[in-house]
Structures are given as structure tokens and as C-alpha cells.
Amino acid sequence: MADIKYEIKETLGILSENNRGWSKQVNLISWNDREPKYDIRDWSPEHEKMGKGVTLSVEEMKKLRDLFNDLDL
């Protein structure tokens, strides 16, 4: 399997952290030298390992924001 190249351009926030130090983060990430996208996933403490996550374009992130704004939380 080919290596996945990534660069975290900006950490926007940490949603949670478990007792092993892994944290669920919202980041702006460039995957394989492409334009950065919003990304939500679990990361090891030094960003050496990652869990499954979801990557969103700007348009998808705006739609998600609008959906959350409509919720009665």
C-alpha cells in the first residue's frame, strides 16, 4: 500500500481525548499535496498514527455548520 502524505496546516480544535492520549481533532489538512480540507478524526499524541475519519470540502463544512445551527441543542 502506498504511503499517504499529509500536512496538518491548522488545528482548529480538539473535541475529546481518551486515557491513552489519543484525541479527536478538527484540522485543516493537505492530503498528498492537494488543497487543504477540513478533517475530523482521532490522532495519536504525536500525530504519528490516525484513526478513521471524515474529510470535508469548504462547501460540505458550510452545510454541516448550517445543519448544526438548525439543531435545538
mmCIF file as gemmi writes it, N, C-alpha and C atoms, coordinates in Angstrom:
data_model
loop_
_atom_site.group_PDB
_atom_site.id
_atom_site.type_symbol
_atom_site.label_atom_id
_atom_site.label_alt_id
_atom_site.label_comp_id
_atom_site.label_asym_id
_atom_site.label_entity_id
_atom_site.label_seq_id
_atom_site.pdbx_PDB_ins_code
_atom_site.Cartn_x
_atom_site.Cartn_y
_atom_site.Cartn_z
_atom_site.occupancy
_atom_site.B_iso_or_equiv
_atom_site.pdbx_formal_charge
_atom_site.auth_seq_id
_atom_site.auth_asym_id
_atom_site.pdbx_PDB_model_num
ATOM 1 N N . MET Axp A 1 ? 0.846 -1.182 0 1 0 ? 1 A 1
ATOM 2 C CA . MET Axp A 1 ? 0 0 0 1 0 ? 1 A 1
ATOM 3 C C . MET Axp A 1 ? 0.889 1.242 0 1 0 ? 1 A 1
ATOM 4 N N . ALA Axp A 2 ? 0.518 2.218 -0.799 1 0 ? 2 A 1
ATOM 5 C CA . ALA Axp A 2 ? 1.301 3.447 -0.901 1 0 ? 2 A 1
ATOM 6 C C . ALA Axp A 2 ? 1.158 4.273 0.37 1 0 ? 2 A 1
ATOM 7 N N . ASP Axp A 3 ? 2.222 4.984 0.691 1 0 ? 3 A 1
ATOM 8 C CA . ASP Axp A 3 ? 2.177 5.872 1.849 1 0 ? 3 A 1
ATOM 9 C C . ASP Axp A 3 ? 1.263 7.058 1.556 1 0 ? 3 A 1
ATOM 10 N N . ILE Axp A 4 ? 0.564 7.486 2.581 1 0 ? 4 A 1
ATOM 11 C CA . ILE Axp A 4 ? -0.292 8.66 2.473 1 0 ? 4 A 1
ATOM 12 C C . ILE Axp A 4 ? 0.48 9.843 3.029 1 0 ? 4 A 1
ATOM 13 N N . LYS Axp A 5 ? 0.621 10.867 2.21 1 0 ? 5 A 1
ATOM 14 C CA . LYS Axp A 5 ? 1.321 12.072 2.643 1 0 ? 5 A 1
ATOM 15 C C . LYS Axp A 5 ? 0.288 13.076 3.145 1 0 ? 5 A 1
ATOM 16 N N . TYR Axp A 6 ? 0.55 13.64 4.31 1 0 ? 6 A 1
ATOM 17 C CA . TYR Axp A 6 ? -0.373 14.636 4.851 1 0 ? 6 A 1
ATOM 18 C C . TYR Axp A 6 ? 0.41 15.714 5.58 1 0 ? 6 A 1
ATOM 19 N N . GLU Axp A 7 ? -0.178 16.888 5.6 1 0 ? 7 A 1
ATOM 20 C CA . GLU Axp A 7 ? 0.394 18.003 6.355 1 0 ? 7 A 1
ATOM 21 C C . GLU Axp A 7 ? -0.747 18.73 7.051 1 0 ? 7 A 1
ATOM 22 N N . ILE Axp A 8 ? -0.681 18.769 8.367 1 0 ? 8 A 1
ATOM 23 C CA . ILE Axp A 8 ? -1.689 19.499 9.134 1 0 ? 8 A 1
ATOM 24 C C . ILE Axp A 8 ? -1.353 20.982 9.033 1 0 ? 8 A 1
ATOM 25 N N . LYS Axp A 9 ? -2.199 21.709 8.329 1 0 ? 9 A 1
ATOM 26 C CA . LYS Axp A 9 ? -1.977 23.137 8.126 1 0 ? 9 A 1
ATOM 27 C C . LYS Axp A 9 ? -2.415 23.949 9.344 1 0 ? 9 A 1
ATOM 28 N N . GLU Axp A 10 ? -3.503 23.5 9.984 1 0 ? 10 A 1
ATOM 29 C CA . GLU Axp A 10 ? -4.021 24.23 11.146 1 0 ? 10 A 1
ATOM 30 C C . GLU Axp A 10 ? -4.874 23.294 11.994 1 0 ? 10 A 1
ATOM 31 N N . THR Axp A 11 ? -4.662 23.329 13.295 1 0 ? 11 A 1
ATOM 32 C CA . THR Axp A 11 ? -5.533 22.608 14.222 1 0 ? 11 A 1
ATOM 33 C C . THR Axp A 11 ? -6.609 23.577 14.679 1 0 ? 11 A 1
ATOM 34 N N . LEU Axp A 12 ? -7.855 23.251 14.356 1 0 ? 12 A 1
ATOM 35 C CA . LEU Axp A 12 ? -8.972 24.144 14.666 1 0 ? 12 A 1
ATOM 36 C C . LEU Axp A 12 ? -9.552 23.883 16.043 1 0 ? 12 A 1
ATOM 37 N N . GLY Axp A 13 ? -9.384 22.649 16.538 1 0 ? 13 A 1
ATOM 38 C CA . GLY Axp A 13 ? -9.888 22.35 17.868 1 0 ? 13 A 1
ATOM 39 C C . GLY Axp A 13 ? -9.8 20.876 18.199 1 0 ? 13 A 1
ATOM 40 N N . ILE Axp A 14 ? -9.874 20.584 19.496 1 0 ? 14 A 1
ATOM 41 C CA . ILE Axp A 14 ? -9.872 19.213 19.995 1 0 ? 14 A 1
ATOM 42 C C . ILE Axp A 14 ? -11.239 18.961 20.617 1 0 ? 14 A 1
ATOM 43 N N . LEU Axp A 15 ? -11.923 17.927 20.133 1 0 ? 15 A 1
ATOM 44 C CA . LEU Axp A 15 ? -13.269 17.608 20.605 1 0 ? 15 A 1
ATOM 45 C C . LEU Axp A 15 ? -13.25 16.747 21.853 1 0 ? 15 A 1
ATOM 46 N N . SER Axp A 16 ? -12.282 15.83 21.939 1 0 ? 16 A 1
ATOM 47 C CA . SER Axp A 16 ? -12.182 14.945 23.103 1 0 ? 16 A 1
ATOM 48 C C . SER Axp A 16 ? -10.804 14.295 23.127 1 0 ? 16 A 1
ATOM 49 N N . GLU Axp A 17 ? -10.476 13.715 24.288 1 0 ? 17 A 1
ATOM 50 C CA . GLU Axp A 17 ? -9.203 12.996 24.439 1 0 ? 17 A 1
ATOM 51 C C . GLU Axp A 17 ? -9.457 11.774 25.305 1 0 ? 17 A 1
ATOM 52 N N . ASN Axp A 18 ? -8.85 10.632 24.92 1 0 ? 18 A 1
ATOM 53 C CA . ASN Axp A 18 ? -9.047 9.422 25.722 1 0 ? 18 A 1
ATOM 54 C C . ASN Axp A 18 ? -7.877 9.211 26.675 1 0 ? 18 A 1
ATOM 55 N N . ASN Axp A 19 ? -7.956 8.145 27.487 1 0 ? 19 A 1
ATOM 56 C CA . ASN Axp A 19 ? -6.933 7.917 28.516 1 0 ? 19 A 1
ATOM 57 C C . ASN Axp A 19 ? -5.597 7.445 27.946 1 0 ? 19 A 1
ATOM 58 N N . ARG Axp A 20 ? -5.533 7.138 26.652 1 0 ? 20 A 1
ATOM 59 C CA . ARG Axp A 20 ? -4.261 6.763 26.019 1 0 ? 20 A 1
ATOM 60 C C . ARG Axp A 20 ? -3.597 7.954 25.332 1 0 ? 20 A 1
ATOM 61 N N . GLY Axp A 21 ? -4.218 9.118 25.427 1 0 ? 21 A 1
ATOM 62 C CA . GLY Axp A 21 ? -3.635 10.318 24.841 1 0 ? 21 A 1
ATOM 63 C C . GLY Axp A 21 ? -4.107 10.634 23.433 1 0 ? 21 A 1
ATOM 64 N N . TRP Axp A 22 ? -4.878 9.724 22.836 1 0 ? 22 A 1
ATOM 65 C CA . TRP Axp A 22 ? -5.421 10 21.507 1 0 ? 22 A 1
ATOM 66 C C . TRP Axp A 22 ? -6.503 11.064 21.622 1 0 ? 22 A 1
ATOM 67 N N . SER Axp A 23 ? -6.592 11.936 20.615 1 0 ? 23 A 1
ATOM 68 C CA . SER Axp A 23 ? -7.602 12.989 20.655 1 0 ? 23 A 1
ATOM 69 C C . SER Axp A 23 ? -8.353 13.069 19.334 1 0 ? 23 A 1
ATOM 70 N N . LYS Axp A 24 ? -9.641 13.37 19.439 1 0 ? 24 A 1
ATOM 71 C CA . LYS Axp A 24 ? -10.476 13.606 18.258 1 0 ? 24 A 1
ATOM 72 C C . LYS Axp A 24 ? -10.335 15.081 17.932 1 0 ? 24 A 1
ATOM 73 N N . GLN Axp A 25 ? -9.795 15.364 16.745 1 0 ? 25 A 1
ATOM 74 C CA . GLN Axp A 25 ? -9.446 16.729 16.376 1 0 ? 25 A 1
ATOM 75 C C . GLN Axp A 25 ? -10.158 17.176 15.108 1 0 ? 25 A 1
ATOM 76 N N . VAL Axp A 26 ? -10.346 18.483 15.012 1 0 ? 26 A 1
ATOM 77 C CA . VAL Axp A 26 ? -10.794 19.117 13.779 1 0 ? 26 A 1
ATOM 78 C C . VAL Axp A 26 ? -9.591 19.885 13.25 1 0 ? 26 A 1
ATOM 79 N N . ASN Axp A 27 ? -9.127 19.493 12.067 1 0 ? 27 A 1
ATOM 80 C CA . ASN Axp A 27 ? -7.932 20.09 11.481 1 0 ? 27 A 1
ATOM 81 C C . ASN Axp A 27 ? -8.188 20.503 10.041 1 0 ? 27 A 1
ATOM 82 N N . LEU Axp A 28 ? -7.33 21.367 9.538 1 0 ? 28 A 1
ATOM 83 C CA . LEU Axp A 28 ? -7.262 21.681 8.118 1 0 ? 28 A 1
ATOM 84 C C . LEU Axp A 28 ? -6.029 20.947 7.606 1 0 ? 28 A 1
ATOM 85 N N . ILE Axp A 29 ? -6.234 19.955 6.715 1 0 ? 29 A 1
ATOM 86 C CA . ILE Axp A 29 ? -5.149 19.063 6.303 1 0 ? 29 A 1
ATOM 87 C C . ILE Axp A 29 ? -5.019 19.033 4.787 1 0 ? 29 A 1
ATOM 88 N N . SER Axp A 30 ? -3.772 19.053 4.321 1 0 ? 30 A 1
ATOM 89 C CA . SER Axp A 30 ? -3.464 18.821 2.915 1 0 ? 30 A 1
ATOM 90 C C . SER Axp A 30 ? -3.077 17.353 2.77 1 0 ? 30 A 1
ATOM 91 N N . TRP Axp A 31 ? -3.849 16.615 1.972 1 0 ? 31 A 1
ATOM 92 C CA . TRP Axp A 31 ? -3.578 15.201 1.713 1 0 ? 31 A 1
ATOM 93 C C . TRP Axp A 31 ? -2.893 15.07 0.363 1 0 ? 31 A 1
ATOM 94 N N . ASN Axp A 32 ? -1.728 14.417 0.335 1 0 ? 32 A 1
ATOM 95 C CA . ASN Axp A 32 ? -0.994 14.158 -0.908 1 0 ? 32 A 1
ATOM 96 C C . ASN Axp A 32 ? -0.78 15.429 -1.728 1 0 ? 32 A 1
ATOM 97 N N . ASP Axp A 33 ? -0.364 16.494 -1.053 1 0 ? 33 A 1
ATOM 98 C CA . ASP Axp A 33 ? -0.034 17.782 -1.676 1 0 ? 33 A 1
ATOM 99 C C . ASP Axp A 33 ? -1.216 18.45 -2.375 1 0 ? 33 A 1
ATOM 100 N N . ARG Axp A 34 ? -2.431 18.093 -1.997 1 0 ? 34 A 1
ATOM 101 C CA . ARG Axp A 34 ? -3.619 18.722 -2.577 1 0 ? 34 A 1
ATOM 102 C C . ARG Axp A 34 ? -4.074 19.879 -1.701 1 0 ? 34 A 1
ATOM 103 N N . GLU Axp A 35 ? -5.09 20.592 -2.193 1 0 ? 35 A 1
ATOM 104 C CA . GLU Axp A 35 ? -5.643 21.721 -1.441 1 0 ? 35 A 1
ATOM 105 C C . GLU Axp A 35 ? -6.155 21.223 -0.087 1 0 ? 35 A 1
ATOM 106 N N . PRO Axp A 36 ? -5.88 21.975 0.982 1 0 ? 36 A 1
ATOM 107 C CA . PRO Axp A 36 ? -6.32 21.543 2.317 1 0 ? 36 A 1
ATOM 108 C C . PRO Axp A 36 ? -7.834 21.421 2.419 1 0 ? 36 A 1
ATOM 109 N N . LYS Axp A 37 ? -8.259 20.435 3.226 1 0 ? 37 A 1
ATOM 110 C CA . LYS Axp A 37 ? -9.677 20.21 3.502 1 0 ? 37 A 1
ATOM 111 C C . LYS Axp A 37 ? -9.862 20.079 5.003 1 0 ? 37 A 1
ATOM 112 N N . TYR Axp A 38 ? -11.092 20.275 5.436 1 0 ? 38 A 1
ATOM 113 C CA . TYR Axp A 38 ? -11.423 20.099 6.849 1 0 ? 38 A 1
ATOM 114 C C . TYR Axp A 38 ? -11.471 18.609 7.147 1 0 ? 38 A 1
ATOM 115 N N . ASP Axp A 39 ? -10.998 18.239 8.325 1 0 ? 39 A 1
ATOM 116 C CA . ASP Axp A 39 ? -10.857 16.828 8.652 1 0 ? 39 A 1
ATOM 117 C C . ASP Axp A 39 ? -11.174 16.609 10.128 1 0 ? 39 A 1
ATOM 118 N N . ILE Axp A 40 ? -11.979 15.584 10.408 1 0 ? 40 A 1
ATOM 119 C CA . ILE Axp A 40 ? -12.313 15.21 11.783 1 0 ? 40 A 1
ATOM 120 C C . ILE Axp A 40 ? -11.914 13.757 11.96 1 0 ? 40 A 1
ATOM 121 N N . ARG Axp A 41 ? -10.967 13.486 12.881 1 0 ? 41 A 1
ATOM 122 C CA . ARG Axp A 41 ? -10.525 12.115 13.13 1 0 ? 41 A 1
ATOM 123 C C . ARG Axp A 41 ? -9.725 12.043 14.422 1 0 ? 41 A 1
ATOM 124 N N . ASP Axp A 42 ? -9.488 10.816 14.876 1 0 ? 42 A 1
ATOM 125 C CA . ASP Axp A 42 ? -8.651 10.572 16.053 1 0 ? 42 A 1
ATOM 126 C C . ASP Axp A 42 ? -7.185 10.574 15.649 1 0 ? 42 A 1
ATOM 127 N N . TRP Axp A 43 ? -6.356 11.166 16.508 1 0 ? 43 A 1
ATOM 128 C CA . TRP Axp A 43 ? -4.914 11.228 16.285 1 0 ? 43 A 1
ATOM 129 C C . TRP Axp A 43 ? -4.176 10.774 17.533 1 0 ? 43 A 1
ATOM 130 N N . SER Axp A 44 ? -3.039 10.102 17.314 1 0 ? 44 A 1
ATOM 131 C CA . SER Axp A 44 ? -2.159 9.755 18.43 1 0 ? 44 A 1
ATOM 132 C C . SER Axp A 44 ? -1.503 11.037 18.934 1 0 ? 44 A 1
ATOM 133 N N . PRO Axp A 45 ? -0.909 10.994 20.126 1 0 ? 45 A 1
ATOM 134 C CA . PRO Axp A 45 ? -0.348 12.221 20.718 1 0 ? 45 A 1
ATOM 135 C C . PRO Axp A 45 ? 0.642 12.98 19.829 1 0 ? 45 A 1
ATOM 136 N N . GLU Axp A 46 ? 1.454 12.293 19.06 1 0 ? 46 A 1
ATOM 137 C CA . GLU Axp A 46 ? 2.465 12.971 18.235 1 0 ? 46 A 1
ATOM 138 C C . GLU Axp A 46 ? 2.071 13.043 16.759 1 0 ? 46 A 1
ATOM 139 N N . HIS Axp A 47 ? 0.799 12.785 16.455 1 0 ? 47 A 1
ATOM 140 C CA . HIS Axp A 47 ? 0.297 12.782 15.076 1 0 ? 47 A 1
ATOM 141 C C . HIS Axp A 47 ? 1.021 11.772 14.193 1 0 ? 47 A 1
ATOM 142 N N . GLU Axp A 48 ? 1.541 10.691 14.795 1 0 ? 48 A 1
ATOM 143 C CA . GLU Axp A 48 ? 2.204 9.645 14.011 1 0 ? 48 A 1
ATOM 144 C C . GLU Axp A 48 ? 1.204 8.63 13.474 1 0 ? 48 A 1
ATOM 145 N N . LYS Axp A 49 ? 0.097 8.434 14.195 1 0 ? 49 A 1
ATOM 146 C CA . LYS Axp A 49 ? -0.935 7.486 13.786 1 0 ? 49 A 1
ATOM 147 C C . LYS Axp A 49 ? -2.275 8.196 13.792 1 0 ? 49 A 1
ATOM 148 N N . MET Axp A 50 ? -3.178 7.687 12.938 1 0 ? 50 A 1
ATOM 149 C CA . MET Axp A 50 ? -4.51 8.28 12.855 1 0 ? 50 A 1
ATOM 150 C C . MET Axp A 50 ? -5.563 7.192 12.776 1 0 ? 50 A 1
ATOM 151 N N . GLY Axp A 51 ? -6.76 7.541 13.209 1 0 ? 51 A 1
ATOM 152 C CA . GLY Axp A 51 ? -7.898 6.649 13.075 1 0 ? 51 A 1
ATOM 153 C C . GLY Axp A 51 ? -8.709 7.029 11.848 1 0 ? 51 A 1
ATOM 154 N N . LYS Axp A 52 ? -9.781 6.284 11.632 1 0 ? 52 A 1
ATOM 155 C CA . LYS Axp A 52 ? -10.679 6.619 10.53 1 0 ? 52 A 1
ATOM 156 C C . LYS Axp A 52 ? -11.344 7.95 10.83 1 0 ? 52 A 1
ATOM 157 N N . GLY Axp A 53 ? -11.624 8.677 9.772 1 0 ? 53 A 1
ATOM 158 C CA . GLY Axp A 53 ? -12.236 9.974 9.96 1 0 ? 53 A 1
ATOM 159 C C . GLY Axp A 53 ? -13.042 10.392 8.759 1 0 ? 53 A 1
ATOM 160 N N . VAL Axp A 54 ? -13.382 11.648 8.74 1 0 ? 54 A 1
ATOM 161 C CA . VAL Axp A 54 ? -14.143 12.217 7.626 1 0 ? 54 A 1
ATOM 162 C C . VAL Axp A 54 ? -13.448 13.498 7.179 1 0 ? 54 A 1
ATOM 163 N N . THR Axp A 55 ? -13.361 13.67 5.856 1 0 ? 55 A 1
ATOM 164 C CA . THR Axp A 55 ? -12.752 14.855 5.267 1 0 ? 55 A 1
ATOM 165 C C . THR Axp A 55 ? -13.835 15.614 4.518 1 0 ? 55 A 1
ATOM 166 N N . LEU Axp A 56 ? -13.883 16.927 4.735 1 0 ? 56 A 1
ATOM 167 C CA . LEU Axp A 56 ? -14.947 17.751 4.165 1 0 ? 56 A 1
ATOM 168 C C . LEU Axp A 56 ? -14.38 18.925 3.377 1 0 ? 56 A 1
ATOM 169 N N . SER Axp A 57 ? -15.005 19.207 2.239 1 0 ? 57 A 1
ATOM 170 C CA . SER Axp A 57 ? -14.658 20.403 1.474 1 0 ? 57 A 1
ATOM 171 C C . SER Axp A 57 ? -15.226 21.627 2.195 1 0 ? 57 A 1
ATOM 172 N N . VAL Axp A 58 ? -14.879 22.804 1.727 1 0 ? 58 A 1
ATOM 173 C CA . VAL Axp A 58 ? -15.41 24.036 2.314 1 0 ? 58 A 1
ATOM 174 C C . VAL Axp A 58 ? -16.937 24.048 2.201 1 0 ? 58 A 1
ATOM 175 N N . GLU Axp A 59 ? -17.458 23.646 1.044 1 0 ? 59 A 1
ATOM 176 C CA . GLU Axp A 59 ? -18.903 23.633 0.837 1 0 ? 59 A 1
ATOM 177 C C . GLU Axp A 59 ? -19.587 22.657 1.797 1 0 ? 59 A 1
ATOM 178 N N . GLU Axp A 60 ? -18.998 21.477 1.986 1 0 ? 60 A 1
ATOM 179 C CA . GLU Axp A 60 ? -19.564 20.493 2.909 1 0 ? 60 A 1
ATOM 180 C C . GLU Axp A 60 ? -19.503 20.988 4.347 1 0 ? 60 A 1
ATOM 181 N N . MET Axp A 61 ? -18.422 21.657 4.705 1 0 ? 61 A 1
ATOM 182 C CA . MET Axp A 61 ? -18.287 22.182 6.064 1 0 ? 61 A 1
ATOM 183 C C . MET Axp A 61 ? -19.334 23.27 6.322 1 0 ? 61 A 1
ATOM 184 N N . LYS Axp A 62 ? -19.58 24.12 5.336 1 0 ? 62 A 1
ATOM 185 C CA . LYS Axp A 62 ? -20.615 25.153 5.482 1 0 ? 62 A 1
ATOM 186 C C . LYS Axp A 62 ? -21.987 24.519 5.662 1 0 ? 62 A 1
ATOM 187 N N . LYS Axp A 63 ? -22.276 23.464 4.901 1 0 ? 63 A 1
ATOM 188 C CA . LYS Axp A 63 ? -23.557 22.77 5.02 1 0 ? 63 A 1
ATOM 189 C C . LYS Axp A 63 ? -23.682 22.12 6.398 1 0 ? 63 A 1
ATOM 190 N N . LEU Axp A 64 ? -22.601 21.508 6.879 1 0 ? 64 A 1
ATOM 191 C CA . LEU Axp A 64 ? -22.607 20.901 8.208 1 0 ? 64 A 1
ATOM 192 C C . LEU Axp A 64 ? -22.857 21.958 9.28 1 0 ? 64 A 1
ATOM 193 N N . ARG Axp A 65 ? -22.197 23.104 9.144 1 0 ? 65 A 1
ATOM 194 C CA . ARG Axp A 65 ? -22.418 24.218 10.079 1 0 ? 65 A 1
ATOM 195 C C . ARG Axp A 65 ? -23.885 24.627 10.091 1 0 ? 65 A 1
ATOM 196 N N . ASP Axp A 66 ? -24.467 24.764 8.905 1 0 ? 66 A 1
ATOM 197 C CA . ASP Axp A 66 ? -25.872 25.163 8.81 1 0 ? 66 A 1
ATOM 198 C C . ASP Axp A 66 ? -26.786 24.121 9.448 1 0 ? 66 A 1
ATOM 199 N N . LEU Axp A 67 ? -26.484 22.842 9.239 1 0 ? 67 A 1
ATOM 200 C CA . LEU Axp A 67 ? -27.28 21.775 9.848 1 0 ? 67 A 1
ATOM 201 C C . LEU Axp A 67 ? -27.195 21.837 11.369 1 0 ? 67 A 1
ATOM 202 N N . PHE Axp A 68 ? -25.992 22.042 11.888 1 0 ? 68 A 1
ATOM 203 C CA . PHE Axp A 68 ? -25.82 22.143 13.34 1 0 ? 68 A 1
ATOM 204 C C . PHE Axp A 68 ? -26.522 23.377 13.902 1 0 ? 68 A 1
ATOM 205 N N . ASN Axp A 69 ? -26.458 24.485 13.178 1 0 ? 69 A 1
ATOM 206 C CA . ASN Axp A 69 ? -27.119 25.708 13.642 1 0 ? 69 A 1
ATOM 207 C C . ASN Axp A 69 ? -28.629 25.536 13.743 1 0 ? 69 A 1
ATOM 208 N N . ASP Axp A 70 ? -29.193 24.642 12.931 1 0 ? 70 A 1
ATOM 209 C CA . ASP Axp A 70 ? -30.634 24.399 12.949 1 0 ? 70 A 1
ATOM 210 C C . ASP Axp A 70 ? -31.062 23.445 14.063 1 0 ? 70 A 1
ATOM 211 N N . LEU Axp A 71 ? -30.108 22.785 14.72 1 0 ? 71 A 1
ATOM 212 C CA . LEU Axp A 71 ? -30.44 21.846 15.791 1 0 ? 71 A 1
ATOM 213 C C . LEU Axp A 71 ? -30.772 22.592 17.075 1 0 ? 71 A 1
ATOM 214 N N . ASP Axp A 72 ? -31.665 22.029 17.854 1 0 ? 72 A 1
ATOM 215 C CA . ASP Axp A 72 ? -32.017 22.589 19.154 1 0 ? 72 A 1
ATOM 216 C C . ASP Axp A 72 ? -31.22 21.834 20.216 1 0 ? 72 A 1
ATOM 217 N N . LEU Axp A 73 ? -30 22.28 20.464 1 0 ? 73 A 1
ATOM 218 C CA . LEU Axp A 73 ? -29.115 21.595 21.421 1 0 ? 73 A 1
ATOM 219 C C . LEU Axp A 73 ? -29.122 22.28 22.77 1 0 ? 73 A 1
